[in-house]
Amino acid sequence: MKHKTLPLLLVLLLLSSQTPLAFSQQTTSLSDWAAVQRIKTNERLLVRQKNGKEIKGEMIEASDTTLTIDRDGKPFSIARADVRQVYLVSGTAKKGKWALIGAGIGAGAGAGIGAAKYSSNVDDSEIYIPVGLIIGAGSGALGGLLFGATTRKRELVYAAN
């Protein structure tokens, strides 16, 4: 039995050492401006400039020297030398989903706080749980709505050296 496991272990060790080579992919360099030039018209972009400003808009065109996007219905050109990163933005904001999640979490937290404040010795303490539930659900839904409005998928297409 020992004679059969040793060769098997050696084969597995050899194969596992080659795993990075087997799973490596040929990826284009993030500093390749041609990737920006291949983006289709009307795709949503987020451009980070070297001065720290972020500009959102839809792709119009990219030449060798400039990137032109549609920003609020007006063309806006950015010099290639000023571009630090370009992100392709996809998907839609899931405001409803996150509002429901926030409402559930807030309702649970509010009801828990109300239950902690409940005391059988106080006449009006039975109102703490439903009021905590309502206030928690409302504030949680608002927080979830605000968070959900900002979540979209961003794919880095270009990063300057």
PyRosetta script that sets phi, psi and omega in degrees:
from pyrosetta import init, pose_from_sequence

init()
pose = pose_from_sequence("MKHKTLPLLLVLLLLSSQTPLAFSQQTTSLSDWAAVQRIKTNERLLVRQKNGKEIKGEMIEASDTTLTIDRDGKPFSIARADVRQVYLVSGTAKKGKWALIGAGIGAGAGAGIGAAKYSSNVDDSEIYIPVGLIIGAGSGALGGLLFGATTRKRELVYAAN")
pose.set_psi(1, -37.0)
pose.set_omega(1, 179.5)
pose.set_phi(2, -65.9)
pose.set_psi(2, -32.5)
pose.set_omega(2, -178.3)
pose.set_phi(3, -69.8)
pose.set_psi(3, -29.3)
pose.set_omega(3, -179.1)
pose.set_phi(4, -84.3)
pose.set_psi(4, -29.3)
pose.set_omega(4, -177.2)
pose.set_phi(5, -79.0)
pose.set_psi(5, -31.7)
pose.set_omega(5, -179.3)
pose.set_phi(6, -63.5)
pose.set_psi(6, -49.4)
pose.set_omega(6, 176.7)
pose.set_phi(7, -62.7)
pose.set_psi(7, -35.8)
pose.set_omega(7, 178.7)
pose.set_phi(8, -64.1)
pose.set_psi(8, -42.8)
pose.set_omega(8, 177.7)
pose.set_phi(9, -65.1)
pose.set_psi(9, -39.6)
pose.set_omega(9, 178.0)
pose.set_phi(10, -64.0)
pose.set_psi(10, -40.1)
pose.set_omega(10, 177.8)
pose.set_phi(11, -65.5)
pose.set_psi(11, -44.8)
pose.set_omega(11, 178.9)
pose.set_phi(12, -63.2)
pose.set_psi(12, -39.7)
pose.set_omega(12, 178.0)
pose.set_phi(13, -64.7)
pose.set_psi(13, -42.6)
pose.set_omega(13, 178.3)
pose.set_phi(14, -63.7)
pose.set_psi(14, -44.3)
pose.set_omega(14, 179.2)
pose.set_phi(15, -65.9)
pose.set_psi(15, -39.0)
pose.set_omega(15, -178.9)
pose.set_phi(16, -69.9)
pose.set_psi(16, -27.4)
pose.set_omega(16, 177.1)
pose.set_phi(17, -72.5)
pose.set_psi(17, -20.9)
pose.set_omega(17, 179.9)
pose.set_phi(18, -96.4)
pose.set_psi(18, -0.2)
pose.set_omega(18, -177.8)
pose.set_phi(19, -58.3)
pose.set_psi(19, -43.8)
pose.set_omega(19, 178.9)
pose.set_phi(20, -59.5)
pose.set_psi(20, -36.2)
pose.set_omega(20, 178.4)
pose.set_phi(21, -69.4)
pose.set_psi(21, -36.9)
pose.set_omega(21, -177.4)
pose.set_phi(22, -70.5)
pose.set_psi(22, -34.6)
pose.set_omega(22, -176.3)
pose.set_phi(23, -98.3)
pose.set_psi(23, -0.4)
pose.set_omega(23, 179.3)
pose.set_phi(24, -70.9)
pose.set_psi(24, 147.9)
pose.set_omega(24, -178.2)
pose.set_phi(25, -120.5)
pose.set_psi(25, 152.0)
pose.set_omega(25, 172.2)
pose.set_phi(26, -82.6)
pose.set_psi(26, 109.1)
pose.set_omega(26, 178.1)
pose.set_phi(27, -113.6)
pose.set_psi(27, 148.3)
pose.set_omega(27, 177.4)
pose.set_phi(28, -75.0)
pose.set_psi(28, 150.6)
pose.set_omega(28, 179.8)
pose.set_phi(29, -68.4)
pose.set_psi(29, 140.7)
pose.set_omega(29, 179.3)
pose.set_phi(30, -70.8)
pose.set_psi(30, -14.2)
pose.set_omega(30, 179.3)
pose.set_phi(31, -93.2)
pose.set_psi(31, 14.9)
pose.set_omega(31, -179.5)
pose.set_phi(32, -90.3)
pose.set_psi(32, 110.4)
pose.set_omega(32, -179.0)
pose.set_phi(33, -65.1)
pose.set_psi(33, -22.9)
pose.set_omega(33, 179.2)
pose.set_phi(34, -61.5)
pose.set_psi(34, -28.7)
pose.set_omega(34, 177.0)
pose.set_phi(35, -63.8)
pose.set_psi(35, -36.2)
pose.set_omega(35, 176.8)
pose.set_phi(36, -69.7)
pose.set_psi(36, -38.4)
pose.set_omega(36, -179.3)
pose.set_phi(37, -68.4)
pose.set_psi(37, -21.6)
pose.set_omega(37, 179.4)
pose.set_phi(38, -84.8)
pose.set_psi(38, -7.2)
pose.set_omega(38, -179.4)
pose.set_phi(39, -67.4)
pose.set_psi(39, 135.5)
pose.set_omega(39, -177.8)
pose.set_phi(40, -73.0)
pose.set_psi(40, 154.6)
pose.set_omega(40, 176.2)
pose.set_phi(41, -61.8)
pose.set_psi(41, 144.2)
pose.set_omega(41, 178.9)
pose.set_phi(42, 72.9)
pose.set_psi(42, 7.7)
pose.set_omega(42, 173.1)
pose.set_phi(43, -74.7)
pose.set_psi(43, 142.1)
pose.set_omega(43, 179.9)
pose.set_phi(44, -78.1)
pose.set_psi(44, 134.1)
pose.set_omega(44, -178.0)
pose.set_phi(45, -127.4)
pose.set_psi(45, 154.1)
pose.set_omega(45, 168.1)
pose.set_phi(46, -125.1)
pose.set_psi(46, 120.7)
pose.set_omega(46, -178.3)
pose.set_phi(47, -112.6)
pose.set_psi(47, 123.9)
pose.set_omega(47, 174.4)
pose.set_phi(48, -101.9)
pose.set_psi(48, 124.5)
pose.set_omega(48, -179.2)
pose.set_phi(49, -89.9)
pose.set_psi(49, 164.6)
pose.set_omega(49, -179.6)
pose.set_phi(50, -67.7)
pose.set_psi(50, -21.0)
pose.set_omega(50, 177.9)
pose.set_phi(51, -85.1)
pose.set_psi(51, 1.6)
pose.set_omega(51, 175.9)
pose.set_phi(52, 98.4)
pose.set_psi(52, -9.0)
pose.set_omega(52, -179.4)
pose.set_phi(53, -76.8)
pose.set_psi(53, 146.8)
pose.set_omega(53, 175.0)
pose.set_phi(54, -111.4)
pose.set_psi(54, 133.6)
pose.set_omega(54, -179.7)
pose.set_phi(55, -125.3)
pose.set_psi(55, 127.2)
pose.set_omega(55, 177.6)
pose.set_phi(56, -106.7)
pose.set_psi(56, 144.1)
pose.set_omega(56, 178.3)
pose.set_phi(57, 179.2)
pose.set_psi(57, -175.1)
pose.set_omega(57, 179.3)
pose.set_phi(58, -108.9)
pose.set_psi(58, 142.2)
pose.set_omega(58, -176.7)
pose.set_phi(59, -63.3)
pose.set_psi(59, 131.6)
pose.set_omega(59, 170.2)
pose.set_phi(60, -107.8)
pose.set_psi(60, -61.1)
pose.set_omega(60, 176.9)
pose.set_phi(61, -163.3)
pose.set_psi(61, 162.2)
pose.set_omega(61, 175.0)
pose.set_phi(62, -134.0)
pose.set_psi(62, 120.7)
pose.set_omega(62, 175.8)
pose.set_phi(63, -100.5)
pose.set_psi(63, -172.5)
pose.set_omega(63, 179.0)
pose.set_phi(64, -67.3)
pose.set_psi(64, -23.3)
pose.set_omega(64, -174.2)
pose.set_phi(65, -117.1)
pose.set_psi(65, -20.2)
pose.set_omega(65, -176.8)
pose.set_phi(66, -138.7)
pose.set_psi(66, 156.8)
pose.set_omega(66, 172.1)
pose.set_phi(67, -117.4)
pose.set_psi(67, 124.5)
pose.set_omega(67, -179.6)
pose.set_phi(68, -114.2)
pose.set_psi(68, 124.8)
pose.set_omega(68, 178.9)
pose.set_phi(69, -124.1)
pose.set_psi(69, 158.5)
pose.set_omega(69, 175.5)
pose.set_phi(70, -91.0)
pose.set_psi(70, 112.8)
pose.set_omega(70, -178.7)
pose.set_phi(71, -116.1)
pose.set_psi(71, 107.4)
pose.set_omega(71, -179.3)
pose.set_phi(72, 56.4)
pose.set_psi(72, 41.1)
pose.set_omega(72, 176.7)
pose.set_phi(73, 83.3)
pose.set_psi(73, 1.9)
pose.set_omega(73, -179.5)
pose.set_phi(74, -123.8)
pose.set_psi(74, 138.9)
pose.set_omega(74, 177.0)
pose.set_phi(75, -67.3)
pose.set_psi(75, 138.8)
pose.set_omega(75, -179.2)
pose.set_phi(76, -134.2)
pose.set_psi(76, 119.8)
pose.set_omega(76, -177.8)
pose.set_phi(77, -101.1)
pose.set_psi(77, 138.0)
pose.set_omega(77, 178.9)
pose.set_phi(78, -125.7)
pose.set_psi(78, 128.5)
pose.set_omega(78, 178.0)
pose.set_phi(79, -66.4)
pose.set_psi(79, 140.0)
pose.set_omega(79, -179.7)
pose.set_phi(80, -57.4)
pose.set_psi(80, -35.0)
pose.set_omega(80, -179.8)
pose.set_phi(81, -65.5)
pose.set_psi(81, -22.4)
pose.set_omega(81, -179.4)
pose.set_phi(82, -90.8)
pose.set_psi(82, -8.3)
pose.set_omega(82, -175.5)
pose.set_phi(83, -87.2)
pose.set_psi(83, 124.4)
pose.set_omega(83, 175.6)
pose.set_phi(84, -95.5)
pose.set_psi(84, -45.8)
pose.set_omega(84, -179.2)
pose.set_phi(85, -145.1)
pose.set_psi(85, 148.8)
pose.set_omega(85, 174.1)
pose.set_phi(86, -127.7)
pose.set_psi(86, 126.0)
pose.set_omega(86, 178.3)
pose.set_phi(87, -113.6)
pose.set_psi(87, 140.3)
pose.set_omega(87, 172.3)
pose.set_phi(88, -94.5)
pose.set_psi(88, 119.9)
pose.set_omega(88, -175.8)
pose.set_phi(89, -100.3)
pose.set_psi(89, 127.3)
pose.set_omega(89, -179.5)
pose.set_phi(90, -134.5)
pose.set_psi(90, 164.3)
pose.set_omega(90, 179.4)
pose.set_phi(91, 87.5)
pose.set_psi(91, 173.5)
pose.set_omega(91, 178.8)
pose.set_phi(92, -119.0)
pose.set_psi(92, 157.9)
pose.set_omega(92, 177.3)
pose.set_phi(93, -68.7)
pose.set_psi(93, 136.0)
pose.set_omega(93, -179.5)
pose.set_phi(94, -105.0)
pose.set_psi(94, 66.0)
pose.set_omega(94, -175.5)
pose.set_phi(95, -65.2)
pose.set_psi(95, -43.5)
pose.set_omega(95, -177.9)
pose.set_phi(96, -63.4)
pose.set_psi(96, -43.8)
pose.set_omega(96, 179.5)
pose.set_phi(97, -59.5)
pose.set_psi(97, -49.1)
pose.set_omega(97, -177.6)
pose.set_phi(98, -71.9)
pose.set_psi(98, -29.2)
pose.set_omega(98, 175.9)
pose.set_phi(99, -66.0)
pose.set_psi(99, -40.5)
pose.set_omega(99, 177.9)
pose.set_phi(100, -66.5)
pose.set_psi(100, -42.4)
pose.set_omega(100, 178.1)
pose.set_phi(101, -61.9)
pose.set_psi(101, -45.6)
pose.set_omega(101, 178.6)
pose.set_phi(102, -62.8)
pose.set_psi(102, -39.4)
pose.set_omega(102, 179.2)
pose.set_phi(103, -64.1)
pose.set_psi(103, -40.7)
pose.set_omega(103, 179.0)
pose.set_phi(104, -64.7)
pose.set_psi(104, -46.0)
pose.set_omega(104, 179.3)
pose.set_phi(105, -64.8)
pose.set_psi(105, -44.2)
pose.set_omega(105, 179.6)
pose.set_phi(106, -64.2)
pose.set_psi(106, -39.7)
pose.set_omega(106, 179.1)
pose.set_phi(107, -63.8)
pose.set_psi(107, -42.8)
pose.set_omega(107, 178.6)
pose.set_phi(108, -63.5)
pose.set_psi(108, -44.0)
pose.set_omega(108, 179.7)
pose.set_phi(109, -66.6)
pose.set_psi(109, -43.2)
pose.set_omega(109, 179.4)
pose.set_phi(110, -63.5)
pose.set_psi(110, -41.5)
pose.set_omega(110, 178.1)
pose.set_phi(111, -66.2)
pose.set_psi(111, -37.6)
pose.set_omega(111, 178.0)
pose.set_phi(112, -64.3)
pose.set_psi(112, -42.3)
pose.set_omega(112, 177.9)
pose.set_phi(113, -65.7)
pose.set_psi(113, -41.1)
pose.set_omega(113, 177.6)
pose.set_phi(114, -63.0)
pose.set_psi(114, -38.9)
pose.set_omega(114, 178.6)
pose.set_phi(115, -67.4)
pose.set_psi(115, -34.4)
pose.set_omega(115, 178.6)
pose.set_phi(116, -68.5)
pose.set_psi(116, -31.6)
pose.set_omega(116, 179.7)
pose.set_phi(117, -83.0)
pose.set_psi(117, -13.6)
pose.set_omega(117, -177.6)
pose.set_phi(118, -66.2)
pose.set_psi(118, 137.1)
pose.set_omega(118, 176.2)
pose.set_phi(119, -144.0)
pose.set_psi(119, 131.7)
pose.set_omega(119, -178.9)
pose.set_phi(120, -71.7)
pose.set_psi(120, -13.8)
pose.set_omega(120, -179.5)
pose.set_phi(121, -81.8)
pose.set_psi(121, -15.4)
pose.set_omega(121, -177.9)
pose.set_phi(122, -103.4)
pose.set_psi(122, 136.4)
pose.set_omega(122, -174.7)
pose.set_phi(123, -64.2)
pose.set_psi(123, -46.0)
pose.set_omega(123, -173.0)
pose.set_phi(124, -96.2)
pose.set_psi(124, 15.1)
pose.set_omega(124, -173.1)
pose.set_phi(125, -74.4)
pose.set_psi(125, -15.1)
pose.set_omega(125, 179.1)
pose.set_phi(126, -68.5)
pose.set_psi(126, -13.5)
pose.set_omega(126, 178.6)
pose.set_phi(127, -82.6)
pose.set_psi(127, -15.8)
pose.set_omega(127, -177.2)
pose.set_phi(128, -60.3)
pose.set_psi(128, -42.6)
pose.set_omega(128, -176.7)
pose.set_phi(129, -65.4)
pose.set_psi(129, -52.6)
pose.set_omega(129, -179.9)
pose.set_phi(130, -65.8)
pose.set_psi(130, -35.0)
pose.set_omega(130, 178.7)
pose.set_phi(131, -68.1)
pose.set_psi(131, -42.6)
pose.set_omega(131, 176.4)
pose.set_phi(132, -61.5)
pose.set_psi(132, -38.5)
pose.set_omega(132, 177.9)
pose.set_phi(133, -64.2)
pose.set_psi(133, -44.8)
pose.set_omega(133, -178.7)
pose.set_phi(134, -67.7)
pose.set_psi(134, -47.4)
pose.set_omega(134, -179.6)
pose.set_phi(135, -65.1)
pose.set_psi(135, -42.2)
pose.set_omega(135, 179.1)
pose.set_phi(136, -64.1)
pose.set_psi(136, -42.0)
pose.set_omega(136, 179.6)
pose.set_phi(137, -65.1)
pose.set_psi(137, -41.5)
pose.set_omega(137, 179.9)
pose.set_phi(138, -65.5)
pose.set_psi(138, -47.3)
pose.set_omega(138, -179.2)
pose.set_phi(139, -69.9)
pose.set_psi(139, -35.0)
pose.set_omega(139, 176.6)
pose.set_phi(140, -66.7)
pose.set_psi(140, -39.5)
pose.set_omega(140, 178.0)
pose.set_phi(141, -65.0)
pose.set_psi(141, -40.1)
pose.set_omega(141, 178.2)
pose.set_phi(142, -64.7)
pose.set_psi(142, -44.3)
pose.set_omega(142, 177.9)
pose.set_phi(143, -63.1)
pose.set_psi(143, -42.7)
pose.set_omega(143, 178.2)
pose.set_phi(144, -65.6)
pose.set_psi(144, -37.4)
pose.set_omega(144, 177.7)
pose.set_phi(145, -63.5)
pose.set_psi(145, -44.9)
pose.set_omega(145, 179.0)
pose.set_phi(146, -64.9)
pose.set_psi(146, -40.8)
pose.set_omega(146, 177.9)
pose.set_phi(147, -66.6)
pose.set_psi(147, -44.1)
pose.set_omega(147, -178.5)
pose.set_phi(148, -65.3)
pose.set_psi(148, -26.2)
pose.set_omega(148, 179.3)
pose.set_phi(149, -70.7)
pose.set_psi(149, -18.7)
pose.set_omega(149, -176.1)
pose.set_phi(150, -102.4)
pose.set_psi(150, -8.2)
pose.set_omega(150, -174.2)
pose.set_phi(151, -93.4)
pose.set_psi(151, 117.8)
pose.set_omega(151, 173.3)
pose.set_phi(152, -144.6)
pose.set_psi(152, 159.6)
pose.set_omega(152, 179.3)
pose.set_phi(153, -79.7)
pose.set_psi(153, 130.8)
pose.set_omega(153, 177.4)
pose.set_phi(154, -121.3)
pose.set_psi(154, 129.4)
pose.set_omega(154, 178.4)
pose.set_phi(155, -116.7)
pose.set_psi(155, 121.2)
pose.set_omega(155, 179.8)
pose.set_phi(156, -71.8)
pose.set_psi(156, 121.7)
pose.set_omega(156, -178.2)
pose.set_phi(157, -104.0)
pose.set_psi(157, -36.7)
pose.set_omega(157, -175.1)
pose.set_phi(158, -142.9)
pose.set_psi(158, 138.2)
pose.set_omega(158, 173.5)
pose.set_phi(159, -138.8)
pose.set_psi(159, 123.7)
pose.set_omega(159, -179.3)
pose.set_phi(160, -68.9)
pose.set_psi(160, 151.8)
pose.set_omega(160, 179.6)
pose.set_phi(161, -68.3)
pose.dump_pdb("model.pdb")
